[in-house]
C-alpha cells in the first residue's frame, strides 16, 4: 500500500474533545467564512507517525455552539479519544481562487518584509487573528537588524501599513517604523 502525501498541506481545523459514547468528536474550524465551510473540503487528513491518514466523515451537526462530527471507523469514545487535538489538513489545491488583493495566510508566510524606504525588517513566520485585523509576526535578521529587535508585530492594514504585496517575489512592502 502506497503512502498518501499531501503536496501542500493546509490546516483547516482541529479535533477537540470526545462527545458522548458513540465516537462523536467536537471539531474547531479554522476557515475564515462560517465554521460550517470546513465541511466543503474533503478529504481531510491528520498526520500520525509521519504519515498522512485520511479521515472519512460520516456525519456532522451543530450542537449548541459547537460542531460535532462522526468519523467512519470511530465507533466509540475510546477510539475518539485517540484523535483529540489532531490538526485537520487538506491539500491547498482544494482552496478556492481568490480575488485580486486577497491572500491566504499560507501565501504570506515566508515573505520578506521591507519598509517603503528599503529597510529589511525580516521574514513573516506567523499570522495572528486579533478580531479587528490580522497581524504579521516578523522574525528579524539579528545579524542585520540595527535595532536588535528579534520579532515585530505588524498590523495587516492594507493601504495604511501594508503598501504592496508581491506573492510572486515573496515581498511585502510596509510603511512601518523599524524601531518598533
VMD Tcl script that builds the backbone (N, CA, C; Angstrom):
set m [mol new atoms 540]
animate dup $m
set s [atomselect $m all]
$s set {name element resname resid chain x y z} {
  {N N UNK 1 A 0.837 -1.177 0.000}
  {CA C UNK 1 A 0.000 0.000 0.000}
  {C C UNK 1 A 0.887 1.246 0.000}
  {N N UNK 2 A 0.648 2.184 -0.912}
  {CA C UNK 2 A 1.482 3.370 -1.008}
  {C C UNK 2 A 1.065 4.399 0.046}
  {N N UNK 3 A 2.031 5.229 0.433}
  {CA C UNK 3 A 1.767 6.273 1.413}
  {C C UNK 3 A 1.056 7.439 0.741}
  {N N UNK 4 A 0.113 8.027 1.459}
  {CA C UNK 4 A -0.566 9.222 0.988}
  {C C UNK 4 A 0.313 10.427 1.285}
  {N N UNK 5 A 0.430 11.314 0.325}
  {CA C UNK 5 A 1.232 12.517 0.508}
  {C C UNK 5 A 0.402 13.713 0.082}
  {N N UNK 6 A 0.363 14.716 0.930}
  {CA C UNK 6 A -0.269 15.977 0.560}
  {C C UNK 6 A 0.816 16.852 -0.042}
  {N N UNK 7 A 0.558 17.401 -1.221}
  {CA C UNK 7 A 1.540 18.230 -1.899}
  {C C UNK 7 A 1.782 19.522 -1.120}
  {N N UNK 8 A 0.700 20.176 -0.729}
  {CA C UNK 8 A 0.802 21.423 0.036}
  {C C UNK 8 A -0.246 21.409 1.148}
  {N N UNK 9 A 0.099 20.790 2.293}
  {CA C UNK 9 A -0.884 20.687 3.373}
  {C C UNK 9 A -1.223 22.031 3.992}
  {N N UNK 10 A -2.519 22.203 4.290}
  {CA C UNK 10 A -3.029 23.423 4.913}
  {C C UNK 10 A -3.947 23.004 6.056}
  {N N UNK 11 A -3.760 23.613 7.211}
  {CA C UNK 11 A -4.620 23.330 8.362}
  {C C UNK 11 A -5.949 24.051 8.181}
  {N N UNK 12 A -7.051 23.297 8.297}
  {CA C UNK 12 A -8.384 23.905 8.211}
  {C C UNK 12 A -9.173 23.754 9.513}
  {N N UNK 13 A -8.599 23.036 10.474}
  {CA C UNK 13 A -9.300 22.869 11.738}
  {C C UNK 13 A -8.534 21.991 12.693}
  {N N UNK 14 A -9.194 21.697 13.806}
  {CA C UNK 14 A -8.581 20.862 14.835}
  {C C UNK 14 A -9.675 20.042 15.515}
  {N N UNK 15 A -9.330 18.823 15.852}
  {CA C UNK 15 A -10.271 17.952 16.552}
  {C C UNK 15 A -10.200 18.258 18.037}
  {N N UNK 16 A -11.373 18.448 18.622}
  {CA C UNK 16 A -11.465 18.745 20.046}
  {C C UNK 16 A -11.778 17.494 20.840}
  {N N UNK 17 A -12.489 17.659 21.900}
  {CA C UNK 17 A -12.777 16.564 22.820}
  {C C UNK 17 A -13.818 15.597 22.270}
  {N N UNK 18 A -13.840 14.428 22.861}
  {CA C UNK 18 A -14.850 13.426 22.515}
  {C C UNK 18 A -16.209 13.917 23.002}
  {N N UNK 19 A -17.253 13.513 22.281}
  {CA C UNK 19 A -18.607 13.909 22.625}
  {C C UNK 19 A -19.456 12.647 22.686}
  {N N UNK 20 A -19.877 12.274 23.865}
  {CA C UNK 20 A -20.726 11.097 24.024}
  {C C UNK 20 A -19.928 9.799 23.987}
  {N N UNK 21 A -20.652 8.682 23.896}
  {CA C UNK 21 A -20.015 7.363 23.957}
  {C C UNK 21 A -19.946 6.654 22.613}
  {N N UNK 22 A -20.494 7.278 21.557}
  {CA C UNK 22 A -20.579 6.606 20.264}
  {C C UNK 22 A -19.542 7.092 19.252}
  {N N UNK 23 A -18.468 7.740 19.718}
  {CA C UNK 23 A -17.381 8.125 18.828}
  {C C UNK 23 A -17.492 9.486 18.190}
  {N N UNK 24 A -18.422 10.320 18.617}
  {CA C UNK 24 A -18.525 11.674 18.091}
  {C C UNK 24 A -17.415 12.533 18.688}
  {N N UNK 25 A -17.013 13.564 17.949}
  {CA C UNK 25 A -15.946 14.466 18.388}
  {C C UNK 25 A -16.338 15.918 18.109}
  {N N UNK 26 A -15.874 16.813 18.962}
  {CA C UNK 26 A -16.008 18.236 18.655}
  {C C UNK 26 A -14.947 18.587 17.627}
  {N N UNK 27 A -15.265 19.538 16.753}
  {CA C UNK 27 A -14.287 19.995 15.763}
  {C C UNK 27 A -14.299 21.518 15.758}
  {N N UNK 28 A -13.101 22.109 15.635}
  {CA C UNK 28 A -12.952 23.556 15.585}
  {C C UNK 28 A -12.469 23.938 14.197}
  {N N UNK 29 A -13.220 24.782 13.545}
  {CA C UNK 29 A -12.917 25.193 12.183}
  {C C UNK 29 A -11.967 26.383 12.182}
  {N N UNK 30 A -10.979 26.351 11.295}
  {CA C UNK 30 A -10.063 27.478 11.114}
  {C C UNK 30 A -10.368 28.204 9.812}
  {N N UNK 31 A -11.497 27.879 9.200}
  {CA C UNK 31 A -11.852 28.537 7.946}
  {C C UNK 31 A -12.359 29.940 8.254}
  {N N UNK 32 A -12.102 30.862 7.340}
  {CA C UNK 32 A -12.442 32.260 7.586}
  {C C UNK 32 A -13.947 32.510 7.514}
  {N N UNK 33 A -14.619 31.841 6.625}
  {CA C UNK 33 A -16.058 32.036 6.471}
  {C C UNK 33 A -16.768 31.361 7.648}
  {N N UNK 34 A -18.019 31.069 7.520}
  {CA C UNK 34 A -18.750 30.405 8.594}
  {C C UNK 34 A -18.079 29.081 8.928}
  {N N UNK 35 A -18.164 28.690 10.171}
  {CA C UNK 35 A -17.481 27.474 10.635}
  {C C UNK 35 A -17.843 26.250 9.797}
  {N N UNK 36 A -19.085 26.188 9.334}
  {CA C UNK 36 A -19.525 25.024 8.570}
  {C C UNK 36 A -18.800 24.868 7.238}
  {N N UNK 37 A -18.123 25.911 6.773}
  {CA C UNK 37 A -17.431 25.803 5.479}
  {C C UNK 37 A -16.291 24.787 5.519}
  {N N UNK 38 A -15.865 24.369 6.695}
  {CA C UNK 38 A -14.846 23.317 6.795}
  {C C UNK 38 A -15.346 22.023 6.131}
  {N N UNK 39 A -16.657 21.834 6.103}
  {CA C UNK 39 A -17.221 20.605 5.537}
  {C C UNK 39 A -17.253 20.606 4.012}
  {N N UNK 40 A -16.924 21.730 3.405}
  {CA C UNK 40 A -16.837 21.792 1.939}
  {C C UNK 40 A -15.544 21.141 1.442}
  {N N UNK 41 A -14.594 20.980 2.335}
  {CA C UNK 41 A -13.303 20.402 1.959}
  {C C UNK 41 A -13.262 18.923 2.323}
  {N N UNK 42 A -12.839 18.114 1.387}
  {CA C UNK 42 A -12.638 16.696 1.664}
  {C C UNK 42 A -11.758 16.114 0.582}
  {N N UNK 43 A -10.946 15.174 0.838}
  {CA C UNK 43 A -10.830 14.508 2.138}
  {C C UNK 43 A -10.024 15.332 3.134}
  {N N UNK 44 A -10.236 15.014 4.403}
  {CA C UNK 44 A -9.442 15.560 5.490}
  {C C UNK 44 A -8.331 14.568 5.776}
  {N N UNK 45 A -7.246 15.094 6.334}
  {CA C UNK 45 A -6.128 14.242 6.736}
  {C C UNK 45 A -5.628 14.671 8.102}
  {N N UNK 46 A -5.035 13.704 8.818}
  {CA C UNK 46 A -4.254 14.007 10.013}
  {C C UNK 46 A -2.888 13.381 9.783}
  {N N UNK 47 A -1.898 13.855 10.527}
  {CA C UNK 47 A -0.558 13.284 10.394}
  {C C UNK 47 A -0.267 12.481 11.650}
  {N N UNK 48 A 0.006 11.210 11.441}
  {CA C UNK 48 A 0.325 10.288 12.529}
  {C C UNK 48 A 1.581 9.526 12.163}
  {N N UNK 49 A 2.558 9.507 13.057}
  {CA C UNK 49 A 3.807 8.782 12.833}
  {C C UNK 49 A 4.402 9.122 11.469}
  {N N UNK 50 A 4.415 10.415 11.153}
  {CA C UNK 50 A 4.983 10.945 9.906}
  {C C UNK 50 A 4.277 10.451 8.648}
  {N N UNK 51 A 3.063 9.972 8.802}
  {CA C UNK 51 A 2.271 9.520 7.649}
  {C C UNK 51 A 0.922 10.221 7.661}
  {N N UNK 52 A 0.415 10.502 6.467}
  {CA C UNK 52 A -0.903 11.111 6.323}
  {C C UNK 52 A -1.973 10.031 6.408}
  {N N UNK 53 A -2.934 10.254 7.273}
  {CA C UNK 53 A -4.068 9.334 7.434}
  {C C UNK 53 A -5.342 10.065 7.044}
  {N N UNK 54 A -6.116 9.513 6.103}
  {CA C UNK 54 A -7.374 10.183 5.731}
  {C C UNK 54 A -8.424 10.015 6.821}
  {N N UNK 55 A -9.237 11.041 6.987}
  {CA C UNK 55 A -10.388 10.984 7.884}
  {C C UNK 55 A -11.627 10.977 7.012}
  {N N UNK 56 A -12.451 9.980 7.170}
  {CA C UNK 56 A -13.671 9.871 6.382}
  {C C UNK 56 A -14.856 10.287 7.248}
  {N N UNK 57 A -15.484 11.369 6.852}
  {CA C UNK 57 A -16.575 11.958 7.610}
  {C C UNK 57 A -17.881 11.247 7.275}
  {N N UNK 58 A -18.548 10.722 8.291}
  {CA C UNK 58 A -19.859 10.096 8.105}
  {C C UNK 58 A -20.993 11.093 8.310}
  {N N UNK 59 A -20.811 11.981 9.295}
  {CA C UNK 59 A -21.895 12.895 9.638}
  {C C UNK 59 A -21.329 14.069 10.431}
  {N N UNK 60 A -22.061 15.160 10.450}
  {CA C UNK 60 A -21.726 16.291 11.303}
  {C C UNK 60 A -23.009 17.017 11.657}
  {N N UNK 61 A -22.957 17.767 12.742}
  {CA C UNK 61 A -24.105 18.585 13.131}
  {C C UNK 61 A -23.660 19.660 14.116}
  {N N UNK 62 A -24.509 20.648 14.250}
  {CA C UNK 62 A -24.296 21.680 15.263}
  {C C UNK 62 A -24.895 21.181 16.572}
  {N N UNK 63 A -24.186 21.428 17.649}
  {CA C UNK 63 A -24.725 21.137 18.980}
  {C C UNK 63 A -24.386 22.334 19.858}
  {N N UNK 64 A -25.407 23.088 20.235}
  {CA C UNK 64 A -25.226 24.370 20.928}
  {C C UNK 64 A -24.325 25.250 20.072}
  {N N UNK 65 A -23.175 25.643 20.585}
  {CA C UNK 65 A -22.266 26.498 19.819}
  {C C UNK 65 A -21.119 25.698 19.223}
  {N N UNK 66 A -21.202 24.392 19.259}
  {CA C UNK 66 A -20.128 23.536 18.772}
  {C C UNK 66 A -20.516 22.828 17.482}
  {N N UNK 67 A -19.502 22.412 16.753}
  {CA C UNK 67 A -19.689 21.487 15.643}
  {C C UNK 67 A -19.207 20.133 16.136}
  {N N UNK 68 A -20.000 19.104 15.884}
  {CA C UNK 68 A -19.548 17.757 16.243}
  {C C UNK 68 A -19.587 16.885 14.989}
  {N N UNK 69 A -18.655 15.940 14.949}
  {CA C UNK 69 A -18.507 15.092 13.772}
  {C C UNK 69 A -18.508 13.625 14.166}
  {N N UNK 70 A -18.911 12.814 13.211}
  {CA C UNK 70 A -18.830 11.357 13.350}
  {C C UNK 70 A -17.963 10.877 12.194}
  {N N UNK 71 A -16.856 10.244 12.535}
  {CA C UNK 71 A -15.928 9.727 11.539}
  {C C UNK 71 A -16.146 8.232 11.343}
  {N N UNK 72 A -16.001 7.802 10.110}
  {CA C UNK 72 A -16.077 6.382 9.810}
  {C C UNK 72 A -14.964 5.668 10.568}
  {N N UNK 73 A -15.195 4.498 11.033}
  {CA C UNK 73 A -14.234 3.673 11.774}
  {C C UNK 73 A -13.923 4.194 13.174}
  {N N UNK 74 A -14.642 5.202 13.647}
  {CA C UNK 74 A -14.511 5.649 15.032}
  {C C UNK 74 A -15.837 5.309 15.695}
  {N N UNK 75 A -15.856 4.152 16.321}
  {CA C UNK 75 A -17.117 3.584 16.807}
  {C C UNK 75 A -17.462 3.917 18.252}
  {N N UNK 76 A -16.451 4.301 19.048}
  {CA C UNK 76 A -16.726 4.542 20.462}
  {C C UNK 76 A -15.855 5.670 21.006}
  {N N UNK 77 A -16.116 6.023 22.237}
  {CA C UNK 77 A -15.410 7.129 22.888}
  {C C UNK 77 A -13.911 6.852 22.965}
  {N N UNK 78 A -13.546 5.623 23.223}
  {CA C UNK 78 A -12.125 5.263 23.333}
  {C C UNK 78 A -11.375 5.550 22.030}
  {N N UNK 79 A -11.955 5.180 20.911}
  {CA C UNK 79 A -11.331 5.445 19.608}
  {C C UNK 79 A -11.301 6.948 19.331}
  {N N UNK 80 A -12.354 7.653 19.734}
  {CA C UNK 80 A -12.418 9.103 19.531}
  {C C UNK 80 A -11.325 9.816 20.331}
  {N N UNK 81 A -11.071 9.343 21.529}
  {CA C UNK 81 A -10.068 9.972 22.402}
  {C C UNK 81 A -8.676 9.969 21.763}
  {N N UNK 82 A -8.397 9.023 20.895}
  {CA C UNK 82 A -7.083 8.945 20.236}
  {C C UNK 82 A -6.873 10.055 19.215}
  {N N UNK 83 A -7.938 10.734 18.829}
  {CA C UNK 83 A -7.849 11.787 17.810}
  {C C UNK 83 A -7.870 13.208 18.383}
  {N N UNK 84 A -8.066 13.328 19.685}
  {CA C UNK 84 A -8.154 14.642 20.323}
  {C C UNK 84 A -6.880 15.448 20.045}
  {N N UNK 85 A -7.062 16.703 19.703}
  {CA C UNK 85 A -6.002 17.680 19.420}
  {C C UNK 85 A -5.277 17.474 18.093}
  {N N UNK 86 A -5.732 16.557 17.267}
  {CA C UNK 86 A -5.122 16.402 15.942}
  {C C UNK 86 A -5.558 17.558 15.047}
  {N N UNK 87 A -4.612 18.131 14.317}
  {CA C UNK 87 A -4.951 19.158 13.342}
  {C C UNK 87 A -5.526 18.482 12.103}
  {N N UNK 88 A -6.488 19.144 11.485}
  {CA C UNK 88 A -7.126 18.643 10.264}
  {C C UNK 88 A -6.515 19.386 9.076}
  {N N UNK 89 A -6.003 18.611 8.130}
  {CA C UNK 89 A -5.349 19.170 6.949}
  {C C UNK 89 A -6.141 18.847 5.693}
  {N N UNK 90 A -5.985 19.707 4.692}
  {CA C UNK 90 A -6.417 19.417 3.335}
  {C C UNK 90 A -5.249 19.797 2.431}
  {N N UNK 91 A -5.337 19.468 1.156}
  {CA C UNK 91 A -4.335 19.932 0.215}
  {C C UNK 91 A -4.749 21.322 -0.271}
  {N N UNK 92 A -3.776 22.225 -0.410}
  {CA C UNK 92 A -4.052 23.611 -0.807}
  {C C UNK 92 A -4.767 23.704 -2.152}
  {N N UNK 93 A -4.637 22.676 -2.976}
  {CA C UNK 93 A -5.306 22.700 -4.284}
  {C C UNK 93 A -6.824 22.747 -4.142}
  {N N UNK 94 A -7.355 22.397 -2.975}
  {CA C UNK 94 A -8.798 22.437 -2.737}
  {C C UNK 94 A -9.314 23.841 -2.412}
  {N N UNK 95 A -8.417 24.758 -2.067}
  {CA C UNK 95 A -8.841 26.103 -1.689}
  {C C UNK 95 A -9.362 26.860 -2.906}
  {N N UNK 96 A -10.406 27.647 -2.725}
  {CA C UNK 96 A -10.940 28.415 -3.859}
  {C C UNK 96 A -9.972 29.516 -4.286}
  {N N UNK 97 A -10.059 29.884 -5.548}
  {CA C UNK 97 A -9.261 31.000 -6.050}
  {C C UNK 97 A -9.727 32.278 -5.366}
  {N N UNK 98 A -8.778 33.185 -5.174}
  {CA C UNK 98 A -9.088 34.446 -4.514}
  {C C UNK 98 A -9.161 35.583 -5.525}
  {N N UNK 99 A -9.830 36.642 -5.134}
  {CA C UNK 99 A -9.866 37.854 -5.941}
  {C C UNK 99 A -8.530 38.574 -5.826}
  {N N UNK 100 A -8.275 39.469 -6.729}
  {CA C UNK 100 A -7.060 40.281 -6.696}
  {C C UNK 100 A -6.993 41.038 -5.373}
  {N N UNK 101 A -5.821 41.046 -4.752}
  {CA C UNK 101 A -5.643 41.747 -3.485}
  {C C UNK 101 A -6.019 40.932 -2.265}
  {N N UNK 102 A -6.445 39.683 -2.463}
  {CA C UNK 102 A -6.739 38.788 -1.341}
  {C C UNK 102 A -5.633 37.746 -1.249}
  {N N UNK 103 A -5.334 37.301 -0.012}
  {CA C UNK 103 A -4.227 36.371 0.201}
  {C C UNK 103 A -4.610 35.343 1.251}
  {N N UNK 104 A -4.171 34.136 1.046}
  {CA C UNK 104 A -4.239 33.137 2.109}
  {C C UNK 104 A -3.044 33.366 3.027}
  {N N UNK 105 A -3.218 33.120 4.310}
  {CA C UNK 105 A -2.109 33.256 5.244}
  {C C UNK 105 A -0.916 32.433 4.784}
  {N N UNK 106 A -1.165 31.246 4.267}
  {CA C UNK 106 A -0.078 30.372 3.830}
  {C C UNK 106 A 0.788 31.037 2.769}
  {N N UNK 107 A 0.201 31.944 1.978}
  {CA C UNK 107 A 0.955 32.637 0.934}
  {C C UNK 107 A 1.832 33.744 1.503}
  {N N UNK 108 A 1.485 34.271 2.666}
  {CA C UNK 108 A 2.252 35.349 3.279}
  {C C UNK 108 A 3.413 34.821 4.121}
  {N N UNK 109 A 3.267 33.594 4.628}
  {CA C UNK 109 A 4.344 33.005 5.434}
  {C C UNK 109 A 5.597 32.849 4.594}
  {N N UNK 110 A 6.730 33.280 5.138}
  {CA C UNK 110 A 7.999 33.175 4.424}
  {C C UNK 110 A 8.331 34.400 3.599}
  {N N UNK 111 A 7.385 35.326 3.420}
  {CA C UNK 111 A 7.669 36.542 2.655}
  {C C UNK 111 A 8.625 37.452 3.437}
  {N N UNK 112 A 9.481 38.155 2.711}
  {CA C UNK 112 A 10.349 39.163 3.307}
  {C C UNK 112 A 9.546 40.448 3.463}
  {N N UNK 113 A 9.746 41.125 4.585}
  {CA C UNK 113 A 9.047 42.373 4.844}
  {C C UNK 113 A 10.068 43.505 4.800}
  {N N UNK 114 A 9.760 44.501 3.963}
  {CA C UNK 114 A 10.676 45.610 3.715}
  {C C UNK 114 A 9.900 46.914 3.857}
  {N N UNK 115 A 10.512 47.913 4.490}
  {CA C UNK 115 A 9.839 49.206 4.604}
  {C C UNK 115 A 9.863 49.910 3.248}
  {N N UNK 116 A 9.020 50.917 3.097}
  {CA C UNK 116 A 8.976 51.673 1.849}
  {C C UNK 116 A 10.306 52.374 1.585}
  {N N UNK 117 A 11.099 52.602 2.631}
  {CA C UNK 117 A 12.420 53.225 2.450}
  {C C UNK 117 A 13.513 52.179 2.206}
  {N N UNK 118 A 13.138 50.878 2.192}
  {CA C UNK 118 A 14.094 49.827 1.849}
  {C C UNK 118 A 14.718 49.081 3.007}
  {N N UNK 119 A 14.332 49.371 4.260}
  {CA C UNK 119 A 14.909 48.661 5.412}
  {C C UNK 119 A 14.325 47.248 5.495}
  {N N UNK 120 A 15.201 46.258 5.614}
  {CA C UNK 120 A 14.789 44.850 5.712}
  {C C UNK 120 A 14.349 44.553 7.146}
  {N N UNK 121 A 13.038 44.352 7.345}
  {CA C UNK 121 A 12.516 44.077 8.682}
  {C C UNK 121 A 12.636 42.604 9.066}
  {N N UNK 122 A 12.573 41.702 8.097}
  {CA C UNK 122 A 12.670 40.279 8.393}
  {C C UNK 122 A 11.690 39.467 7.575}
  {N N UNK 123 A 11.354 38.286 8.100}
  {CA C UNK 123 A 10.533 37.325 7.379}
  {C C UNK 123 A 9.278 36.996 8.179}
  {N N UNK 124 A 8.145 36.877 7.480}
  {CA C UNK 124 A 6.883 36.516 8.131}
  {C C UNK 124 A 6.968 35.057 8.578}
  {N N UNK 125 A 6.822 34.829 9.890}
  {CA C UNK 125 A 6.885 33.461 10.423}
  {C C UNK 125 A 5.531 32.968 10.921}
  {N N UNK 126 A 4.593 33.916 11.107}
  {CA C UNK 126 A 3.277 33.518 11.605}
  {C C UNK 126 A 2.306 34.670 11.359}
  {N N UNK 127 A 1.040 34.362 11.541}
  {CA C UNK 127 A -0.019 35.358 11.452}
  {C C UNK 127 A -0.879 35.210 12.703}
  {N N UNK 128 A -1.403 36.332 13.168}
  {CA C UNK 128 A -2.286 36.324 14.336}
  {C C UNK 128 A -3.590 37.001 13.933}
  {N N UNK 129 A -4.695 36.391 14.301}
  {CA C UNK 129 A -6.006 36.993 14.083}
  {C C UNK 129 A -6.412 37.685 15.375}
  {N N UNK 130 A -6.642 38.987 15.320}
  {CA C UNK 130 A -6.969 39.737 16.538}
  {C C UNK 130 A -8.442 40.089 16.642}
  {N N UNK 131 A -9.184 39.914 15.578}
  {CA C UNK 131 A -10.580 40.310 15.558}
  {C C UNK 131 A -10.756 41.577 14.748}
  {N N UNK 132 A -9.967 42.601 15.051}
  {CA C UNK 132 A -10.085 43.846 14.286}
  {C C UNK 132 A -9.268 43.785 13.001}
  {N N UNK 133 A -8.107 43.158 13.053}
  {CA C UNK 133 A -7.272 42.989 11.862}
  {C C UNK 133 A -6.272 41.866 12.113}
  {N N UNK 134 A -5.744 41.318 11.031}
  {CA C UNK 134 A -4.700 40.305 11.167}
  {C C UNK 134 A -3.373 41.004 11.445}
  {N N UNK 135 A -2.420 40.249 12.017}
  {CA C UNK 135 A -1.113 40.795 12.368}
  {C C UNK 135 A -0.036 39.868 11.819}
  {N N UNK 136 A 0.953 40.468 11.143}
  {CA C UNK 136 A 2.119 39.716 10.678}
  {C C UNK 136 A 3.094 39.569 11.841}
  {N N UNK 137 A 3.587 38.356 12.068}
  {CA C UNK 137 A 4.663 38.137 13.029}
  {C C UNK 137 A 5.928 38.012 12.193}
  {N N UNK 138 A 6.828 38.980 12.352}
  {CA C UNK 138 A 8.011 39.073 11.507}
  {C C UNK 138 A 9.262 38.817 12.349}
  {N N UNK 139 A 10.000 37.785 11.969}
  {CA C UNK 139 A 11.254 37.474 12.657}
  {C C UNK 139 A 12.362 38.281 11.990}
  {N N UNK 140 A 13.046 39.086 12.792}
  {CA C UNK 140 A 14.109 39.940 12.268}
  {C C UNK 140 A 15.375 39.137 12.023}
  {N N UNK 141 A 16.185 39.608 11.099}
  {CA C UNK 141 A 17.510 39.047 10.869}
  {C C UNK 141 A 18.430 39.709 11.883}
  {N N UNK 142 A 18.762 39.006 12.961}
  {CA C UNK 142 A 19.501 39.601 14.070}
  {C C UNK 142 A 20.873 40.127 13.664}
  {N N UNK 143 A 21.486 39.532 12.667}
  {CA C UNK 143 A 22.810 39.989 12.244}
  {C C UNK 143 A 22.735 41.344 11.545}
  {N N UNK 144 A 21.589 41.640 10.943}
  {CA C UNK 144 A 21.453 42.874 10.173}
  {C C UNK 144 A 20.564 43.904 10.846}
  {N N UNK 145 A 19.840 43.540 11.879}
  {CA C UNK 145 A 18.865 44.457 12.460}
  {C C UNK 145 A 19.553 45.486 13.354}
  {N N UNK 146 A 19.520 46.736 12.938}
  {CA C UNK 146 A 20.181 47.816 13.665}
  {C C UNK 146 A 19.531 48.088 15.017}
  {N N UNK 147 A 18.294 47.625 15.196}
  {CA C UNK 147 A 17.570 47.914 16.432}
  {C C UNK 147 A 17.565 46.721 17.390}
  {N N UNK 148 A 18.246 45.642 17.016}
  {CA C UNK 148 A 18.345 44.426 17.844}
  {C C UNK 148 A 16.970 43.875 18.231}
  {N N UNK 149 A 16.011 44.047 17.341}
  {CA C UNK 149 A 14.667 43.530 17.579}
  {C C UNK 149 A 14.599 42.110 17.033}
  {N N UNK 150 A 14.103 41.182 17.849}
  {CA C UNK 150 A 14.009 39.789 17.421}
  {C C UNK 150 A 12.740 39.510 16.637}
  {N N UNK 151 A 11.661 40.164 17.034}
  {CA C UNK 151 A 10.363 39.879 16.412}
  {C C UNK 151 A 9.533 41.157 16.393}
  {N N UNK 152 A 8.849 41.370 15.278}
  {CA C UNK 152 A 7.978 42.529 15.151}
  {C C UNK 152 A 6.552 42.045 14.894}
  {N N UNK 153 A 5.599 42.760 15.454}
  {CA C UNK 153 A 4.188 42.509 15.184}
  {C C UNK 153 A 3.688 43.682 14.353}
  {N N UNK 154 A 3.312 43.401 13.107}
  {CA C UNK 154 A 2.927 44.457 12.176}
  {C C UNK 154 A 1.477 44.239 11.750}
  {N N UNK 155 A 0.596 45.208 12.014}
  {CA C UNK 155 A -0.807 45.032 11.636}
  {C C UNK 155 A -0.963 44.939 10.121}
  {N N UNK 156 A -1.784 43.996 9.679}
  {CA C UNK 156 A -2.043 43.834 8.246}
  {C C UNK 156 A -3.190 44.756 7.869}
  {N N UNK 157 A -2.860 46.031 7.741}
  {CA C UNK 157 A -3.833 47.054 7.373}
  {C C UNK 157 A -3.454 47.562 5.992}
  {N N UNK 158 A -4.163 47.053 4.987}
  {CA C UNK 158 A -3.835 47.422 3.609}
  {C C UNK 158 A -4.094 48.899 3.383}
  {N N UNK 159 A -3.142 49.532 2.689}
  {CA C UNK 159 A -3.230 50.956 2.410}
  {C C UNK 159 A -2.580 51.781 3.496}
  {N N UNK 160 A -2.893 51.481 4.753}
  {CA C UNK 160 A -2.339 52.236 5.873}
  {C C UNK 160 A -0.930 51.754 6.221}
  {N N UNK 161 A -0.744 50.467 6.469}
  {CA C UNK 161 A 0.564 49.897 6.822}
  {C C UNK 161 A 1.106 49.057 5.672}
  {N N UNK 162 A 0.286 48.182 5.145}
  {CA C UNK 162 A 0.696 47.311 4.039}
  {C C UNK 162 A 0.539 48.097 2.744}
  {N N UNK 163 A 1.660 48.365 2.094}
  {CA C UNK 163 A 1.635 49.183 0.881}
  {C C UNK 163 A 1.608 48.342 -0.384}
  {N N UNK 164 A 2.265 47.181 -0.368}
  {CA C UNK 164 A 2.284 46.343 -1.570}
  {C C UNK 164 A 2.649 44.912 -1.170}
  {N N UNK 165 A 1.924 43.958 -1.721}
  {CA C UNK 165 A 2.234 42.539 -1.512}
  {C C UNK 165 A 2.492 41.931 -2.876}
  {N N UNK 166 A 3.672 41.321 -3.025}
  {CA C UNK 166 A 4.023 40.633 -4.268}
  {C C UNK 166 A 4.344 39.186 -3.927}
  {N N UNK 167 A 3.335 38.338 -4.048}
  {CA C UNK 167 A 3.488 36.918 -3.696}
  {C C UNK 167 A 4.508 36.249 -4.610}
  {N N UNK 168 A 4.563 36.659 -5.881}
  {CA C UNK 168 A 5.473 36.029 -6.842}
  {C C UNK 168 A 6.935 36.171 -6.417}
  {N N UNK 169 A 7.317 37.336 -5.907}
  {CA C UNK 169 A 8.708 37.533 -5.470}
  {C C UNK 169 A 8.854 37.452 -3.951}
  {N N UNK 170 A 7.727 37.194 -3.249}
  {CA C UNK 170 A 7.722 36.949 -1.804}
  {C C UNK 170 A 8.167 38.174 -0.999}
  {N N UNK 171 A 7.644 39.368 -1.391}
  {CA C UNK 171 A 7.997 40.622 -0.710}
  {C C UNK 171 A 6.726 41.357 -0.295}
  {N N UNK 172 A 6.744 41.861 0.936}
  {CA C UNK 172 A 5.670 42.709 1.441}
  {C C UNK 172 A 6.297 44.048 1.800}
  {N N UNK 173 A 5.828 45.120 1.155}
  {CA C UNK 173 A 6.320 46.475 1.465}
  {C C UNK 173 A 5.370 47.111 2.461}
  {N N UNK 174 A 5.977 47.709 3.510}
  {CA C UNK 174 A 5.176 48.284 4.585}
  {C C UNK 174 A 5.644 49.697 4.914}
  {N N UNK 175 A 4.716 50.485 5.421}
  {CA C UNK 175 A 5.037 51.790 5.981}
  {C C UNK 175 A 5.088 51.574 7.491}
  {N N UNK 176 A 6.291 51.276 7.998}
  {CA C UNK 176 A 6.439 50.877 9.397}
  {C C UNK 176 A 7.774 51.373 9.932}
  {N N UNK 177 A 7.770 51.858 11.141}
  {CA C UNK 177 A 8.998 52.325 11.776}
  {C C UNK 177 A 9.833 51.108 12.190}
  {N N UNK 178 A 11.064 50.969 11.674}
  {CA C UNK 178 A 11.885 49.803 12.006}
  {C C UNK 178 A 12.244 49.677 13.478}
  {N N UNK 179 A 12.106 50.755 14.251}
  {CA C UNK 179 A 12.433 50.661 15.674}
  {C C UNK 179 A 11.320 50.028 16.498}
  {N N UNK 180 A 10.185 49.757 15.879}
  {CA C UNK 180 A 9.070 49.095 16.583}
  {C C UNK 180 A 9.232 47.602 16.486}
}
mol reanalyze $m
mol bondsrecalc $m
mol representation Tube
mol addrep $m
